[in-house]
Amino acid sequence: MLRLVLSTAIAWVPLVCSSADFAPPGTVGTLTLKVRAEGRAKHKAPPRAGLDAREWKVNNTAQISIRLRAMDPTGDASAENQYPASAARDAFSQSITEKDQEILDKWEDKTDACNGDQACESRVMAQMMADPQYRRIMQKMQGAAPAVAAAARAVETGQAMQVWTSDASDPSPASGSLQIDLHETAYGVVDTGGGGKVDVRCRWNGDTNIAAGSPESKVGASLLVDAKRSRYEIRLPADAFGARLPERCADSKGGDQGPSKNTRHVRLIGEAPAKGAKDFAQILTLEGPLGSARSPQIGGKHVVTTELLRGNSGEPVPVKVTIEWRFAAGGR
């Protein structure tokens, strides 16, 4: 009953409405990414590690396209719009005690027991209006109405936002290719077989297509169009891509050992965000001014630092990641 009365109390309040010409739901757009990840680091090994130092070099690139589909537009879900709605509810609720709520619930239960019988509901309504306790509650609600109205006027209704996202029904929204090239060198490795020390150089490199149905082809990406503020927020999912490649090593004594059965999954932009960022989403979520809400055509260049991996003693291997990106509604 409280919910019904509250709805009635604020229904007459003139609300600020907004509307925008959004893309029809189901419209397809294309997010394209050109990625380069470059880094190099060398760290002295800790005592008793069995080697003197370790060095890493990475030079990865990728070209990726991801289909996004427009969802149904929604209302303004921003915190600044939710606050006045919450304030209106709070202003109303503050005038209702727990005892008042019990009385309202009692009359609501009696109305529900009529099961839609209009004659029964009319009798219950007459009894309710004759109840002095109910009339007292209504008077309190009327006293709260100005505060409710003042808060409700600030609530914006109507369509304000639209999300474009990878379609769950699309078996392979992403396509493209990766070029991975990682070198790792261990200097001064103790040669347990022949004595002395040896340098060991290993490499993981190769071109990999994003195959239909692969985990990489089902990567998530999203664009939020905020027509009210004429802004966008887009998630660049570059952290989702990588390739498993065979290891090829050589040492300063025995030479090239050829491809190994050992493999390693090398991430395109590294395995972790740089220190200071809590996760990849934080550094790969971009915001900016929006042109058309119906047909977004946006793009830019984004440069961040990540970490390829951490050495045996936790030494960082920084990677400079450059992403040139573009989103075009309709695939233009």
Disulfide bonds with the S-S distance in Angstrom:
Cys114-Cys120 2.00
Cys202-Cys249 1.98
